[in-house]
Amino acid sequence: MKSIDIKAARVHNLKEIDISIPKNKLIVATGVSGSGKSSLMFDIIFEEGRREYLQSIGMFAGLEDERKFDSISGIGPTVAVQQSIVRQSNPRSTVGSRTQLLGLLGLLYSSEGQISCSECEALIENGLTCSECGNEEERLEMSYFSHNNANGMCMKCSGRGAYYHVNMEKLVPNDRITVREIFDSIGVTPGIGRVIERNLKSNMDMPYSQLSEEIKDEVINGHYINNNSANQSFCLSRILQIRHKKGEYMNGLYELIACPECDGFRIGEEARRVFINGRHIGEVGKMTLVELKTFFDSVLEQGRFTQSGINLIRDILRKTSSLINARLGHLSLYREMSSLSGGEIQRLFLNSHLESKMESLIYILDEPTVGLHESEKAELLKSIYALKELGNTVIVVEHDKSTIEMADYIIDIGPKAGVEGGKVIYEGSYEGLLQCEDSLTGQYLSGRAKMPDRRLKSDIFQDDASPRLTIRNARTNNLKDVTVSLPLGVIVGVAGVSGCGKSSLISDTLVPFLRSYFRDQSKGSSAANMEDSSNDFEDDSTLIETIAESLDGVEYLSGFAEVSQAPIGRNINSNPITFIKIWDKIRKLFAEQPEARQLHLSAGHFSFNSDGACPECGGSGRKAVFPGATMKIYTTCTECKGKRYNDEALKVRYKGKTISEVLDLQVSEAVSFFEEHKAIVATLEVMERIGMGYITLGQPTSTMSGGEAQRLKLAKEIGKKRKGNILYVMDEPTTGLSLYDTAQLIKLLNELVANGNSVIVIEHNHEVLESCDWIIELGPEGGSGGGRIIAEGPPQALKNNPDSITGKYLELHS
């Protein structure tokens, strides 16, 4: 068939739509955020493509679930490259392991590497016998070259290459310092202090220098209950680790050090004695992809390898070149996947599919341009088009103008979000979209609808007395001893190409300083909070150390709020209203209803995690089916029909709705439903204003995109109604936003500043950057080629600055 034909699509907010999508084309699905694009493409086309494929190979024959449409035809094997699907958290998953480049390198080193003699350390030139001392060596198996394998990893650091340790020299500057004074110096609360005193087999008022080595070790590392690290007693290491995982500036108290055993190269001694062109595999693993290509170009020219080795090197060079073309050349093979942005992860996955050269598939891509500078999009779009040219159907869910322009066919869903969306507004060419009066996307792309006007404060640095934050001598990650001032009381944009150091400067340097400062100011780390934070003791953090001399000007602020793209919940039981802290109020409201009192139901009976849960599915609303060890598919619970609650809880209604039906309400509907309860509605109103009116109250936060998670955090922070002088730090808040929704976000940022606050926003979106009072641009390249300030000033100054890469894309109007 030449098209995918769907009749009466009705999942979520889709309004029984009929649509025919041409195959073997590049299709762009666009429309305002929450209009129904993802529902159509991912929840129907991807899910049905996957289901039909599994049933065709004998899995789940006859398995039926709720029908999301009347009929579908022309579907085929479908691959989804979606932000929520590809997000990685395993600290052992690296760029090298994900791309299989480290595997190829391991094979090359195992078969072709030059061995250093274990007796005299001379390099063995030919064969396996040392010409200097006659010692015979054996080639190592491939597993010895993997830092994730017990044979190959450095045992001291477990293959991580670095670890944190408590800097006792800084904590104990002289022999008179007591144990109590050490813990007091790091701001331990009285409650935790009492716990430590009970656990320690020592007087807290004894000088640390007089303790036995055993007790010193207990002060630093604590002891373990039932040998379980999650139950480690309170100690210096645990307390400082918790604060580091929260992102506080540690001021050298809890230091990241390269493993002294492997010098940070992650692999064992045997593998470090095998070389190619003078470099062992650990050294190659630390290279950026650009450096890796240069290295192996040189290796290939030497021509001393077998044909098998030459073929391996060519494979390595082919894969590396492909990744560099995808604007990932700044990454190293050892870079942990959990540290990558959503856009970097998607480009890595997209590249692997291009490498496979498979055809006749349906690819569905979720905003692949996320995290890309305007100057970097061309190569990615070429790759996407190449995927189509292989003979595949490529559907891209996007808001990016460049992507929409190159589409063969455009589908615009709308007209707005949630209950006001779910209709096909336009199908056809880009030129036709610009003329479509009913399309908000077309209105903004054609210029008929415009971004909010704002009078920029371009003279903010003319007065030396104007308040500002100054970061001095920052060297975090790839920053090159950067000193920079950020004006307060305005919107500051931080721009630059991927990997240039934007997040290193703001998220990994400024934010830890702010956290440390305000913790010390408030002494607000209660014992309960410290204990709660320590419960999640899984070490999934990236090894990053904040390195900078100082942060000046914090005294101008009364607080700060970081609004990052970090996931906000991995559990299906976490949802927007639990996150913004109104779930207890809603459950209490139900418990106050006459039916609830007659049945003696408390607030706990309206929780699907507690007394109100369906006994069959435990309150999840679904049952898991396991076709194999690595795949998990869910079907709706037959007992509660997906409602999650038992019959008793569902007997109680508020304004005619059960608690389950309330969870199905979209935010926009809930604002009017709870209008007389201001404590419930306040944050919901903020969510609606920033384009989240389509989100349902019960949607699992684990299914939210990075952009949705970030806007939910923003709504929560603004909903706190704090008084002025708050610094809001945001990391690409336009992720997942249409042009219409971006306009609403800019209005909200303007209001924050008008109310006496400050905003720092890391962004590529030129509409947001054009609304900033001041822009700081890092670069000029990513990775080792970045980490410098290449331009700063108001938008017009960057536009006129020949050194600015970002300025070329700003569309300023007088």
N, C-alpha and C positions, 0 to 999 in steps of 0.2 A: 504493500500500500504506500501511497505517496504522502499520506498525512496521518496524524494522530487525531482521531475524532472522538470527542467526549460529549455525551448527552447528559444534561441536568446535573452538572457538578454542584454539590451542595455542602461540602465539608466546611466547618467553621462559618465564616460570613459569606461564602459564595452563594449567589442567588440563582440556583438552578440554571447555571449558564451552559449553553451549547457552544462549542468551539472546535475549529478544525485548524490544527497546527501543521504547517508544511514540514516535511522531513528533508534531511540532507541540506539544511539551511542553518545559518547563524540567526537564532531568534533571541531578541532581547525582551524580557518581561519587565515592565516598569510600572510606575504609579506611586501614589503616596504611601508612606510606611503604614503597614497594616491594612492595605486595601484588599489583599487576598492573593497576591502574586505567589508567595511561598506556599500557600494552601493549595493552589492549583498545580504548581510545578513539583513541589516536594511531597506534599501529603497525598496527591492523587497520582501524578505521572510516575514519580520515583517509586513510591510504595507499591503501586500496582505493577510496575515493571519488575520490581524485585519479587513480588508475590508470584507473578506468572512464571518467572524463571525458576523459582524454587519448586513450584508445583509441577513444572515440565520435567524436572529431574527426579520426581517422585517424592518430594518433601511436602508435607501438609496437604496431601490430596484430599479434597473435599472440605478443607478448613474454611469456614465462612466467618466473616466479621461484619460489622455495620457497613452497609453499602454507602459509599460517598458519592455515587453517581448512578444513573440508570444503565449506561453502557459505555464501553471504551473499546476502540479498535485501533490497529496500527501500532500498538505498543511493542517494544522490543527490550532486550537487555539494557538496563539503565544504570548509570553510574552517577552518584551525587558527590560533588565536592563542595561540602557545606561547612561553614565555620563551626557550628556546634558538633559536627561529626568528626572533623579533623583536629580539633583542639587536643593538644597533648599535655599530659601532666607527669609522665614517667620520667624521673631525673636521669635514668640511664639511656633514654632515647635521645640520640644526637643526630645532627645533620648527616654525619657519615654513616651511621647505622641505618637511618631511614632511607637514604639514597643508595645504600649497599656499596658505596664507594670504599668504606673501611673494609668490607669483605673482599673486594677486588684487591685492595692494597695488601691485605693479609695473605691472599693467595700469591701475589707477586713477591712479597718478602719471603714467604715460605719456600718458594721454588727458585727464586733468582737472586735473593739477597746475598750480599758479601758478608761472611762471618768473621768476627773478631775472635782470635784464638783465646780460649779461656785460660791458657797457661801463660802465654807471653804477650797477649793483647795485640799481636801483629795481625794485619788483615790478610786473610787467606785468599790468594789471587785466583788459583785454579783448583777445582776439585774441592775436597774436604780435608786435605792434609796440610798442616802449617809448614811452610818451607823454612821457617826460622827454627822451630823446636821439634818438628816431627809429630806434634800432637794431632790426633784425628778428631774431627768434630762431626756431629750429626745435624742434619737439617731439622728444624722445628716444625711441628705440625701447625696448620693454619690457626688453630685455637689459641696458640701462644701469642698471637699478634692481636688479640681482641681484649680490650680492657673490660669487657662485659663477661668474659669467661674466666672461670676460676684458674685455669692454666695460665692465662695471660695477664690478669690484673695485678697491679701492685697491691700486696696484701696490707700495707701500712695505711693506705687511703681508700682501699676497696675499689680502686679504679676511677676515683673521682679526680685525682690529680691535686687536690687541695682539701684542706679541712680547717675548721675554726678551732682556736684554742683561747683560753682565758689568759690575758696578759697580767700575770701576777706582779711583775715588776712595776707596772703602773698603779695597780691597786694597793701594793704594799711598798710605799716609797722609803720606809724606815723600819727598824726592828721594833718600834714601840706600838705600831698599829695593831689594834685588837681585832678579833674576829667580828665583834659587833660593829666596830667602826668600818670594816670592809663592806659589810652588808648595808650599813647606813649610807655609805658613800654612793651606792648605786640606787638609792631611793626605795629600798624594800619597805613595804608597809608593815605596821605593827603586827597585824594578823599573821602574815607570812613569817615575820621575824620570830614569833612564838612557835610556829611549826618547825622552823629551822632549829631553834633552841631545844625543842623536845627531841628532835632526831639526832642532833650531834652528841657524840660521846665526849663532850668537852665543855669547859666553861667558856661562854661567849666573850667574856672580858679578859681572857688570856691573850697576850701578844701572839700573833700568827707565827712569828719566827720561833716561838718556843714549843710549838705543837710537834707531835711525832709525824713522821712521813705518812703513816696510815691515816691520821686525822686530817692532815693537810689535803690528802687525796679526797677525803670525804667532803671537806669544805668546797673543793673545786668541782668534783664529779658526783658527789652524793653516793647513795647506795640504792639498790634496786629491790623492789618487792617482787618476789617470785621470778626473779631474773627477767622482768618485763620492763623494757626501756620506757614504755608509756606510763609506768608507775614509778619512775625515778623520783627519789625524794628531792625536795627543794635544795638547790646548791647554786653556786655561782654559774656554772656552765648552763644549767637548765634555765635560770632566770634570764641570763644574757641571750641565750638562744631564742627564747620566746620573744624578747624585745627585737632581736634581729629579724625574726620571721614577720614581725609587725612592721618592719621597715624603718626602725629608729636608727639614728646616727650613733654608732657605738664609740666614737672618739678613741679608737685603739684599744678599748677594753676587751673586745671579743674580736680577734683578728683572723682574717683569712690568710693562711700561709700555704705556700706551695709545699707539697709533700716532700720532706727531706730525703725520703727513700728513693723516689723516682724522679725528683726534681720537677714535679708537676706534669710528667709525661704519661701518667696513668698506667703504663704497662710494666711488666716485671723485668728483672735484670737480664734474663736470657734473650728476650726480644730486643732489648736495648743494645745487644751486641751484634745485631744484624743490620747491615747498612745497604742503602742504594744511593749512589752518588754522595756518600759521606753523611747521609741522614738516616736515622732510624725512624720507625713508623710513628713513634710518639711525636717527634719533631714535625713530621709531615702532617699529623693530625691537628697540630696547632696552627698550620698555615691557613690563610684565607684561600678561598677557591681561586682567586686571581693568582695568588702566589703559587698555589699548587699547579696550575696550568703552566706557568713559566718554568717551574722546576722540572716537570715531566716533559715539556718541550725540549729542554736541554738534555734530559736523560735519553730521550729517543734518538737524539742526534749522535750519541756516542756509539750506538750500534753494537754493543757487546752482549746483547741478550739473545736468547733462543727465540725462535719464531713464536713459541707460545708466550714468552715474556713480552715480545713486541705487541702481540695481539692484546694482551692484558693492558699494556700502557695505552694503546690506542682506544680501548674501551674507557679507561679512566679519563683520557683527554676528551673523548666525545661527550661523556656525561658531564664533565666539568664545564666544558664550553656551553653546553645546553643550559646549565644552571646559571652561568654568568650572563647569558643572553636573557634569562628570566629576571635579571636585576638582583641576583642573590650572590654576586661575587664577593661581597663583604663578609659573608659567613665563613666560619671555619668548620672543618669536619667534626671537631670536638664541641661545637656550639650546641647546647642542650635545647631540645625541641620546646621545652616548657618556657624558654626565654624568648621565643619568636613571637612576632606580632601575628594577628589573624591573617593579614595579607601575605606575609612571608610564608606561613604554613600552607596557605592555599596555592601559592605559586610553586611550592615544593611538590605538592601533590599533583598539581596540574602537569608539572614537568615529567613526573613519573608516568603519567598516562600518555603524554606525547612520545616518550621513549618507547612505550609498548607497541606503538603503531597499529593498534587494533582499529577495526572499521566496523561499520553497521551498528554502532552503539548509539544510545541516547545519553549525552552528557548534560548534567544540570549543574551549573556553577553559581555559587552564592557570592555575589559582589567580589570578584577576583581582583579588582583594582584597589581594594581597601589597603591602606598603608603605603600606597605608592604616590610619589611626587608626580606632578604633571609631566615632568621631563622623562619619567621612567615608564610611562604607560604604553608607548608605541611598541616596544619589543614584546610586552605581554600580549597585547592585542593581536600581534602577528602570530604568536603561538596559538592563541584561541582560534584564529582563522585557519591555521594549519591543521588543527584538530578537525575542523569541519571539512577541509580539503581532503583528508584521509578517507572520507566517505561516511562521516558520522553526522548525527543531528546534534547541534550544540545549542542549548537553551541557557541564557545568562540572565539571572535576576540582578538588575543593576539600576543605579540612579545616575551613573557617570555619563556625562555628555558625549565624550569621545567614543565610548562603547555603544551608546544608542545610535550615534551617527553612522557607525560602520555596519550596523545590523542589516541583514537581508530582509528581515520581517520584524515588526515591532508589535507587541501586545501591551496595551495600556489598561490596567485594571483600576477601578475607582467607582465613583468620582473622588470619594474621601476614604477615611479609614473606618474599620469596625462595621457597625450596622449601616453606615452610610456608604460602604464600599461593596465589593463583591460582584461588580458588573463589568463587562467588557466595554470600555469606553471607546477604544480605537484599535483597529488592526490594519497594518499596511506599512507603507514606506515612511522614512524620516520626514520627508517634505510634507506628507499628508498629516503627520502628527503636529507639525508646527501650525497647521491651519485649523486644527480641531478645536473648536470653541469650548467643548465640554471637558477637555483634558487639562487638568492643572499642570501636568508635566509639559504639555505643549505650550501653555501660556508662559511658563517660566523660560523654556528653551527659546521661544520666539522673542522674548523681551516684553511681551504684553503685560506680564506680571513681574514685579521687581522686588528685590530684597529691601528690607527696611533701611531708610535713610538714617544716618547718624552723624552728628557733628563731632569729628575726631578732635581729640586734645593733642594736637601735633606739637604744641609748645611745652610739653611736660618736662623736658630736660633743660629748659632755658633757665629755670630757677634752681640754684644749687641746694636750696633748702627743701625742695620737694621730696616727700618720703619715697624711699626705694629700698629694695632688698639687694644686697651685693654678695654674690658668691665669689670667694677668692681662691684662686689656684686649684681649680677642680681637675682631678686626674682620674676620675672614675671611668672604668672601661677604656674607651678610646679617646677620652678628652685630653687635650694637649695643654695642660696647665692654664685652664680657662678662668679668667676673671671677668665677670659680667654683672651689670646692674639692671634690675627689673623695676620699672616705676610702679608705684602703688596707686590705687584709686582709679585705675583704668583697665582696659583689656589689652593684655600682652600676648601676641602670637609667637610661637616658637616653631620655626619652619626649617626645611632642608630635606635633602634626598634621603631615601631609606638607609638606616644604619649610620647616619652622620653624627649622632650623639645627642639627639633631642631628648630621648628618654633618659639617657645617662645623666644629662644635665639636670633635668627636672625631677623625674620619678626616682632616680637612683642617687641623687645628690641633694637637691633642694628639699624634697619631701622627708627623707630621714632626718635632716637637720631640724626641720619644723616639728616633727614628731618628738624628737628628743627635747627640744626647747619647751614645748607646751606640756610634756609630761613632767619635766622638772618644775615648771611654773605652778602647775595645779597640784602636783603630788597626788594625781587622781587615779593611780593604778591600784584599785582596791584589791584586797585579797581574793575576792570572788572573781574579779575580772582576770587576775593573773592565773588562777586555777582553771577557769574556763578556757583561756587561750592555750594552756598547756595540754589540754586533753587530746588535741589533734597533734600528735607527736610524730606523724609521718613526715620524713624529711624529703619534701618534694620541692624545696626551694632551690632556685638557681644560685650558684656560688658567685655572689657579687659583693664587692666591698666598696663602701663609700669612701672616696679619698678626696679631701679638700682641706684647705687651711682653716676657713671660717665662713660663717654666714652673718652679715651685718644687717641691721635694720629690722630685725624681728620684733623689736619693741613697739613698732608702729601697728602691729596686728593684735587683735584680741582673740584670734583663733584661725584655724584653717580647715578646709575640707578637701580631701583628695577624692576625685571622681575618676577612677581608673577603669580599664576594660577587663580587670581580673574577674574570673568567674565568681558568682555570688552564691552558688549552691550546687552541690553535686547530687543532692538527694531529691527524689521525686516528691517528698513531703514538704519541701521548701517552695514557697510561692510568693508573689508580690506582696500580699497582705501580711504574711509572716515577716517578710523582710522590713516593711515599713512600720511594723509594730501596731497594726490595728486589728489583727486577728482575734486577740483576746477580747477586745471591745465588742466585736461582732458576735462572738460566742456568748458573751455575757448578756447581750441584748436578746438572743434566742432563749437563754435560760430564764429570762424575766417574763416570757410569754405565759399566758394562763395555761395553755396545754402542757408546757414544760413543768409548771408547778404542780399540776394535777398528777403528772407522771413521775414527780420527784426527780427531775433531770437537772443536773448541774451543768456548768459551762464545759466540763470535761466530756459530757455526752455529745457535745457538738464538735468534738475534735475527731478527725479520722485517724489520728495517731493514738487515741485513747479509748474511752468507754463507748464512743459512738461508731467505732470501726466495723465495717462489714466482716462477719466472722469467717467468710470464705477466702477473701483476698487480703485481709488484714488492713483494709483501708486504702489500698493502692488503686482499686478500681480495675485491675487487670491481672491476668495470670501469664506467667512466662512459659514459653515452649522452647525446648532445647534440642535443636537438630544436631548439634555437635558441640565440641568443647569451646569453640571460639565465637559461635553465633547465638544470639538470643533474640527471639521474636515474641511479641506480646499479643494477647488477644483479650478482649473485654471480658471482665468477670461475669459469669452467667447468673450469679446470685443477686448482685446489686445492680447489674446492667451498667456498670461504670460509675455509679453514683457514690461509691466509696463508703456509704453509711449503712448502718443496720436499720431495720424497719421502725424501731422505736424512735430514733432520732429524726426520721423522715416524717413522723406524724406531726411535728411542730412546724408552724409556719409563721413568718413575719411578713406582713403586707402581702399575704397570699403565696409566698415563696418558701420552699424548704431551704435548709442550710446548703444542700447540694446545689440547688438552683442559684443560690447567691454566689457560690464559687464559679458558676458558669457566666455570671454577669460580666460584661465588659466594663472597663473603668468608666467610660462615658455614661453607661447606664447606671452604674453604682453611684455616681455623683448625685443624680436626681433621686435615686432610690433611698439614699441615706441623708437626704438634704437637711433634715432637722437635727442631725448628729454631727456637729462641727468637728469634734475630735476625730471622727472617722473620715470626714470628707476632705479635710484640709490638704493632706498630701495627695489624695486622689485628684483633686483639682489641679495641682501642679503637674501630675503625670499627664492629665488630659492636655494641658497647655503645651507640653513639650513633645506632643505627637505620640503619646502612649495610650490614648483613649481606647484603642482596639484591643489591648491586652486584657485577658480575662483574669479575674481575681485569683483563680485557682491554678493558673498555668504554672507548671513546675519551672523554677528558675534555672534548672539545669538545661532546659530547652531554649533558653533565650540566647540571642546573639550577643557578641561583645558590646555592640552599640546599645542594645536594649538594656543590658545589665548596667551599663554606665549611666544611662538616662534614669534608670530606677534609683540608682545611688544619688544622682543629682536631685531628683524629686524628694527623696528622704531628707537630704541635707537642707534643701530650701524650706521644706515643710517644718523644720525646727524653729522657724521664725526668730532667728538670732538677730541681734542688734549690730549692724555695721561693723566695719573693720575686719571682716572675714575674708581670707584669701581662698578662692576656689581654684583648684588645680585640676585641669581636665585633659584627658588623653584622647584625642580624636573623637570628640562627642558627635560628629556628624556621621560616624559609621552607621550605615543602615538607614540614613535619613534621605528623603526626597528633597528636591529644591523647595517645595512648599513647606516641609517640616523644618528645613534648615532656616527658613525665614522666621518661623516661630521660635526656634532656638536662639537666633540672634536677638530677637525682641527680649527674651528672658535674660540673656547676658547683659543687655543694655539696662534692664531694670535692676539687676544685681549691682552694677556700678553706680547707677543713679541713687541707690539706697546706701551708698557709702562703702561698698565692698570693692575688692580687687579680683581680677580674673586672669589666670595664666592658662592658655590653651595651646596644646601641641596639635598642630593641624597641617593638612595638605590642601584642604578645601579653600579655594581662592575667594569664595563668597564670604567666608568667615574671616579670612586674613584681611580682606579689604575693609572689614568693619573693626579691625583692631586699631588701637591708638599707637601702638608700638610693636614692631616685629623684630625678633632676633633670629637670624638665619645662621645655621651651622653648616659645615661642609668642608671643602667643596664636594667631596665624594663620601661614600660609605666606608665603614671599617677603618683600617689604618690610614686611609686617605682623607678621613674626616676629623671631627673632634676639635674644629677651630671655628671661631666666629668670623664669618666672611662678610656679613652685612648686618646693620641694625639701624633702626629709625622708623619713622612713620611710613605707611604704605607707599606714599609718593616718592620718598627718598629711596626705597628699594627699587621702585620702578625706574628711577634715573641712575641707579648704581650699576655700572657694567660688571661688577664682581658678583652681583646677586643672580642666582639661578631662578629663584622664586619670582623676583620682580618682573621677569619677562612675561609671566602668565597672569599678572594682576590686571584687571580691566577696570581702571579707575575713570570715573566720569566727573567732570568739573561741574 
